[in-house]
Every structure is written in C-alpha cells, then in structure tokens.
Amino acid sequence: MVENVIWPAYLDAGLSRAEGRRVSKELAVEDPTVDEIAQAVQQVGYDAVVERGKTYPREYEPRGRVLVKDADDASKSDLLGATAAYLGALRG
C-alpha cells in the first residue's frame, strides 16, 4: 500500500515553484484547504485521509496535509494534476 502526500503548498497559486508549488499556475488555486483537496482526491477516485496538525517543511503555519491511499497506478505528477483540475472545478 502506497501513500502519497499532498500538501496544500503543492497546489497554492500564491507560491512559486521554489516555495513548494508543484503544478502550473493555470491549475493552481489561491489558498487551498485540506478539506477541498481531500474532496478533489475523492472525486479523482482515491481514498483521502486529512491530517490537520501537520506543517509543510518550507512553511511555518500548520495547514495540514492529505494522505492519498492506494495510488499505485498513477504517478504523483498525474495525481497532482488531476486533483488540481478538480479543485479548480470545485471553486469554479
């Protein structure tokens, strides 16, 4: 069982690539929450577990993280791209 971790910083349009953003500016959204990310992951078809008290190593404020269960069949970049696309649609 493989768990992928998605930090909100990976999808945050307000951050640069050096600060932790891992998707393009077009797919990124402003200040994503772990609840929104978990909902988008579930729409993509994976189980998501939210951990609220966690802090991304490049940040100082805890925003939490989302653990994605059993994502063996997708690369992390594909998973992030699909999640970001659904996140944009949820906010749409």
MARMARPA-534213 format. One line per 2 residues: number of its first residue (from 1); their letters; for each residue y, x, z of N, C-alpha, C, O. Coordinates in nm, 4 decimals, padded with zeros to 6 digits. Atoms other than C-alpha are relative to their C-alpha. Example, Ala and Ser with C-alpha at 12.3 -4.5 7.8 and 13.67 -1.06 7.14 Angstrom:
1 = as = -00.1190 00.0890 00.0000 -00.4500 01.2300 00.7800 00.1200 00.0900 00.0000 00.1181 00.1936 00.0665; -00.1190 -00.0820 -00.0060 -00.1060 01.3670 00.7140 00.1090 -00.0770 00.0730 00.2198 -00.0261 00.0899 .
***
This chain:
1 = mv = -00.1193 00.0847 00.0000 00.0000 00.0000 00.0000 00.1248 00.0886 00.0000 00.1447 00.1704 00.0898; -00.1215 -00.0785 00.0137 00.3277 00.1494 -00.1140 00.1186 -00.0859 00.0408 00.1294 -00.2017 00.0005 .
3 = en = -00.1234 00.0693 -00.0370 00.6578 00.0514 00.0435 00.1168 00.0739 -00.0623 00.1328 00.1942 -00.0414; -00.1245 -00.0556 00.0511 00.9791 00.1112 -00.1447 00.1124 -00.0465 00.0902 00.1105 -00.1593 00.1395 .
5 = vi = -00.1149 00.0330 -00.0825 01.3035 00.1174 00.0498 00.1205 -00.0218 -00.0902 00.1493 00.0601 -00.1776; -00.1256 00.0253 00.0705 01.6195 -00.0398 -00.0895 00.1112 -00.0076 00.1041 00.1141 -00.0978 00.1878 .
7 = wp = -00.1180 -00.0003 -00.0865 01.9389 00.0483 00.0940 00.1120 -00.0750 -00.0730 00.1196 -00.0667 -00.1956; -00.1129 00.0673 00.0657 02.2497 -00.1659 00.0253 00.0867 00.0957 -00.0813 00.1439 00.0558 -00.1827 .
9 = ay = -00.0813 -00.0991 00.0725 02.4282 00.1528 -00.0862 -00.0494 00.0201 -00.1424 00.0305 00.0517 -00.2306; 00.0558 -00.0175 00.1342 02.1945 00.1732 -00.3875 00.0614 -00.0970 -00.1010 00.0685 -00.0670 -00.2202 .
11 = ld = -00.0477 00.1069 00.0880 02.3478 -00.1466 -00.5285 00.1489 -00.0299 00.0173 00.1986 -00.1277 -00.0387; -00.1396 00.0260 -00.0363 02.7081 -00.1205 -00.3986 00.0957 00.0549 -00.1052 00.1015 00.1759 -00.1275 .
13 = ag = -00.0937 -00.0389 00.1051 02.9726 -00.1160 -00.6737 00.1166 00.0823 00.0543 00.1823 00.1537 -00.0215; -00.1105 -00.0739 -00.0600 03.2259 00.0311 -00.4303 -00.0318 00.1457 00.0261 00.0554 00.2204 00.0705 .
15 = ls = 00.0405 -00.1380 -00.0240 03.0314 00.3572 -00.4064 -00.0232 00.0728 -00.1323 -00.0573 00.0120 -00.2338; 00.0306 -00.0822 00.1170 02.9967 00.6430 -00.6518 -00.1473 00.0393 00.0038 -00.2164 00.0150 00.1027 .
17 = ra = 00.1379 -00.0494 00.0029 02.6649 00.7917 -00.7576 -00.0214 00.1045 00.1088 -00.1274 00.1075 00.1714; 00.0106 -00.1032 -00.1033 02.7317 01.0848 -00.5223 -00.0077 -00.0604 00.1399 -00.0653 -00.0004 00.2306 .
19 = eg = 00.0016 00.0669 -00.1297 02.7801 00.8394 -00.2352 -00.1260 -00.0840 00.0208 -00.1474 -00.1377 00.1295; 00.1267 00.0673 -00.0190 02.4433 00.6763 -00.2994 -00.0340 -00.1122 -00.0955 -00.1465 -00.1621 -00.0929 .
21 = rr = 00.0314 00.1077 00.0941 02.4725 00.4142 -00.5747 -00.1027 00.0499 -00.1006 -00.0907 00.1610 -00.1522; 00.1073 -00.0421 00.0902 02.1604 00.4235 -00.7937 -00.0154 -00.0883 -00.1228 -00.1054 -00.0665 -00.2039 .
23 = vs = 00.0009 00.0829 00.1200 02.2309 00.1533 -01.0510 00.1358 00.0146 -00.0685 00.2313 00.0644 -00.0088; -00.1258 -00.0109 00.0731 02.5002 00.1353 -01.3178 00.1070 -00.0897 00.0622 00.0765 -00.1847 00.1343 .
25 = ke = -00.1114 00.0804 -00.0510 02.8435 -00.0027 -01.2338 -00.0094 -00.1449 -00.0468 00.0309 -00.2364 00.0250; 00.0099 00.1352 00.0548 02.7704 -00.3038 -01.4572 -00.0978 -00.0859 00.0807 -00.0779 -00.2067 00.0934 .
27 = la = 00.0988 00.0753 -00.0774 02.4690 -00.4039 -01.2451 00.0355 -00.0092 00.1484 -00.0093 -00.1009 00.2172; -00.0324 -00.0053 -00.1429 02.6159 -00.3144 -00.9048 00.0921 -00.1153 00.0402 00.1655 -00.1694 -00.0425 .
29 = ve = -00.0865 00.1046 -00.0554 02.7894 -00.5710 -00.6803 00.0754 00.0559 00.1203 00.0346 00.1566 00.1781; -00.0791 -00.0439 -00.1152 03.0518 -00.5354 -00.4080 -00.0691 -00.0382 00.1308 -00.1062 -00.1541 00.1497 .
31 = dp = 00.0529 00.0205 -00.1354 02.9126 -00.5001 -00.0541 -00.1220 -00.0919 00.0062 -00.1135 -00.1995 00.0655; 00.1201 00.0841 -00.0089 02.5592 -00.6379 -00.0976 -00.0546 -00.0011 00.1424 -00.0454 00.0990 00.2135 .
33 = tv = 00.0607 00.0094 -00.1327 02.3878 -00.7604 00.2188 -00.1519 00.0102 -00.0132 -00.2074 -00.0119 -00.1208; 00.1457 -00.0110 00.0035 02.0243 -00.7056 00.3119 -00.0644 -00.1357 -00.0262 -00.1713 -00.1422 -00.0869 .
35 = de = 00.0550 00.1337 00.0260 01.9676 -01.0827 00.3042 00.0038 -00.0328 -00.1489 -00.0923 -00.0873 -00.2033; -00.0100 00.0222 00.1444 02.0925 -01.1047 -00.0550 -00.1013 00.0854 -00.0752 -00.1657 00.0385 -00.1691 .
37 = ia = 00.0943 -00.0910 00.0652 01.8832 -00.8034 -00.1539 -00.1426 -00.0508 00.0174 -00.2204 -00.0504 -00.0780; 00.1346 00.0516 -00.0260 01.5708 -00.9495 00.0104 -00.0279 -00.1234 -00.0849 -00.1385 -00.1392 -00.1367 .
39 = qa = 00.0165 00.1199 00.0822 01.6249 -01.2798 -00.1714 -00.0216 00.0393 -00.1468 -00.1059 -00.0192 -00.2148; 00.0150 -00.0465 00.1384 01.6636 -01.0960 -00.5047 -00.1365 00.0647 -00.0214 -00.1990 00.0437 -00.1254 .
41 = vq = 00.1324 -00.0636 00.0098 01.3477 -00.8890 -00.4386 -00.1092 -00.1066 -00.0088 -00.2042 -00.0931 -00.0860; 00.0991 00.1079 00.0039 01.1536 -01.2083 -00.3727 00.0047 -00.0730 -00.1339 -00.0991 -00.1177 -00.1828 .
43 = qv = -00.0113 00.0621 00.1322 01.2872 -01.3562 -00.6987 -00.0678 00.0854 -00.1064 -00.1212 00.0329 -00.2041; 00.0659 -00.0913 00.0932 01.1559 -01.0474 -00.8792 -00.1514 -00.0115 00.0132 -00.2243 00.0165 -00.0820 .
45 = gy = 00.1428 00.0223 -00.0168 00.8138 -01.1223 -00.7316 -00.0689 00.0886 00.1021 -00.1914 00.1010 00.1002; 00.0585 -00.0862 -00.1024 00.7621 -00.8864 -00.4386 00.0331 -00.0532 00.1387 00.1275 -00.1302 00.1564 .
47 = da = -00.0276 00.0357 -00.1384 00.7438 -00.9332 -00.0637 00.1040 00.0967 00.0551 00.0984 00.2169 00.0288; -00.1078 -00.0812 -00.0558 01.0501 -00.8085 00.1235 00.0057 -00.0169 00.1514 -00.0108 -00.1270 00.2039 .
49 = vv = -00.0179 00.0004 -00.1448 01.0971 -00.7151 00.4881 00.1369 00.0605 00.0296 00.1677 00.1710 -00.0151; -00.1345 -00.0464 -00.0338 01.4500 -00.6810 00.6271 -00.0041 00.0730 00.1341 -00.0581 00.0224 00.2325 .
51 = er = -00.0183 -00.0762 -00.1241 01.5223 -00.4122 00.8871 00.1498 00.0160 00.0204 00.2147 00.0919 -00.0516; -00.1448 00.0077 -00.0164 01.8719 -00.4748 01.0210 00.0647 00.1195 00.0698 00.1794 00.1515 00.0386 .
53 = gk = -00.0644 -00.1036 -00.0802 01.9341 -00.1852 01.2626 -00.0002 00.1378 -00.0614 00.0295 00.2351 00.0079; 00.0125 -00.1311 00.0634 01.8896 00.0958 01.0120 00.1306 00.0405 -00.0686 00.2054 -00.0439 -00.1179 .
55 = ty = -00.1204 -00.0544 00.0609 02.1663 00.3227 00.8805 -00.0374 00.0962 -00.1116 -00.1167 00.1882 -00.0915; 00.0205 -00.0909 00.1134 02.1655 00.4883 00.5387 00.0528 00.1378 00.0387 00.1616 00.1475 00.0956 .
57 = pr = -00.0400 -00.1332 -00.0443 02.1849 00.8652 00.5926 00.1398 00.0458 -00.0431 00.1998 00.1293 00.0246; -00.1333 -00.0411 00.0458 02.5102 00.9006 00.3949 00.1118 -00.0878 00.0544 00.2287 -00.0656 00.0231 .
59 = ey = -00.1000 00.0918 -00.0561 02.6871 00.6207 00.5870 -00.0025 00.0089 00.1524 -00.0931 00.0676 00.2116; -00.0097 -00.0021 -00.1460 02.7956 00.5722 00.9470 -00.0235 -00.1363 00.0627 -00.0638 -00.1450 00.1787 .
61 = ep = 00.0187 00.1353 -00.0514 02.7777 00.1950 00.9865 -00.1381 -00.0524 -00.0401 -00.1761 -00.0419 -00.1567; 00.1308 00.0548 00.0377 02.4340 00.0321 01.0029 00.0147 -00.1287 -00.0819 00.0764 -00.2253 -00.0370 .
63 = rg = 00.0014 00.1198 00.0844 02.3897 -00.2161 00.7160 -00.1417 -00.0512 -00.0180 -00.1626 -00.1572 -00.0769; 00.1390 00.0404 00.0137 02.0108 -00.2327 00.7351 -00.0605 00.0523 -00.1284 00.0031 00.1245 -00.2052 .
65 = rv = 00.0702 -00.0366 00.1219 01.7543 -00.1827 00.4635 -00.1061 -00.1048 -00.0289 -00.1396 -00.1854 00.0580; 00.1037 00.0942 00.0400 01.4915 -00.3809 00.2731 -00.1225 00.0805 -00.0418 -00.1138 00.1691 -00.1269 .
67 = lv = 00.1264 -00.0607 00.0382 01.1291 -00.2712 00.2534 -00.0676 -00.0926 -00.1005 -00.0810 -00.2126 -00.0764; 00.0663 00.0772 00.1053 00.9531 -00.3847 -00.0644 -00.1482 00.0356 00.0043 -00.1857 00.1513 -00.0147 .
69 = kd = 00.1445 -00.0210 -00.0141 00.5774 -00.4276 -00.0210 -00.0707 -00.0093 -00.1351 -00.0335 -00.0889 -00.2214; 00.0918 00.0055 00.1152 00.3130 -00.3596 -00.2873 00.0703 00.0038 -00.1350 00.0397 -00.0764 -00.2232 .
71 = ad = -00.0690 -00.0146 00.1285 00.5449 -00.2499 -00.5672 -00.0597 00.1172 -00.0775 00.0129 00.1980 -00.1352; 00.0686 -00.1115 00.0654 00.2832 -00.0129 -00.7107 00.0190 00.0001 -00.1510 00.0218 00.1063 -00.2131 .
73 = da = -00.0025 00.0118 00.1451 00.3178 -00.1424 -01.0663 00.1370 00.0272 -00.0624 00.1477 00.0347 -00.1848; -00.1348 -00.0218 00.0529 00.6933 -00.0788 -01.1013 00.0577 00.1310 00.0526 00.0353 00.1682 00.1678 .
75 = sk = -00.0693 -00.1192 -00.0472 00.8944 00.2403 -01.0871 00.1185 -00.0450 00.0859 00.1625 -00.1597 00.0779; -00.1093 00.0369 -00.0886 01.1720 00.2493 -00.8317 00.1255 -00.0372 -00.0802 00.1975 -00.1299 -00.0428 .
77 = sd = -00.1187 00.0323 00.0791 01.4424 00.2511 -01.1002 -00.0128 -00.1376 -00.0656 00.0859 -00.2105 -00.0760; 00.0211 00.1344 00.0562 01.2879 -00.0568 -01.2664 00.0182 -00.1067 00.1070 00.0790 -00.2108 00.0821 .
79 = ll = -00.0136 00.0932 -00.1119 01.2668 -00.2307 -00.9285 00.1468 -00.0195 00.0365 00.1909 -00.1324 00.0579; -00.1418 00.0096 -00.0336 01.6318 -00.1497 -00.8512 00.0781 -00.0733 -00.1089 00.1666 -00.1533 -00.0786 .
81 = ga = -00.0692 00.0672 00.1098 01.7469 -00.2636 -01.1957 -00.0240 -00.1497 00.0011 00.0694 -00.2283 -00.0149; 00.0326 00.1428 -00.0034 01.5643 -00.5962 -01.1722 00.0638 -00.0673 00.1214 00.1155 -00.1785 00.1111 .
83 = ta = -00.0606 00.0554 -00.1211 01.6849 -00.6516 -00.8151 00.1502 -00.0154 -00.0174 00.2068 -00.1178 00.0211; -00.1441 00.0059 00.0217 02.0449 -00.5722 -00.9121 00.0369 -00.1124 -00.0961 00.1383 -00.1797 -00.0772 .
85 = ay = -00.0271 00.1074 00.0955 02.0264 -00.8128 -01.2072 -00.0085 -00.1372 00.0674 00.0770 -00.2227 00.0445; 00.0108 00.1266 -00.0724 01.9049 -01.0979 -00.9850 00.1104 -00.0158 00.1025 00.1604 -00.1261 00.1246 .
87 = lg = -00.1085 00.0046 -00.0978 02.1619 -01.0077 -00.7220 00.1307 -00.0430 -00.0665 00.2071 -00.1219 -00.0108; -00.1192 00.0405 00.0757 02.4358 -01.0386 -00.9831 -00.0069 -00.1469 -00.0379 00.0948 -00.2163 -00.0353 .
89 = al = 00.0171 00.1421 00.0353 02.2935 -01.3760 -01.0914 00.0192 -00.0890 00.1227 00.0751 -00.1981 00.1118; -00.0164 00.0785 -00.1232 02.2830 -01.4975 -00.7283 00.1485 -00.0160 00.0334 00.1919 -00.1215 00.0795 .
91 = rg = -00.1428 00.0040 -00.0301 02.6504 -01.4125 -00.6886 00.0786 -00.0712 -00.1089 00.1861 -00.1259 -00.0845; -00.0592 00.0472 00.1215 02.7316 -01.5290 -01.0416 00.0954 -00.1097 00.0028 00.1462 -00.1500 -00.1018 .
***
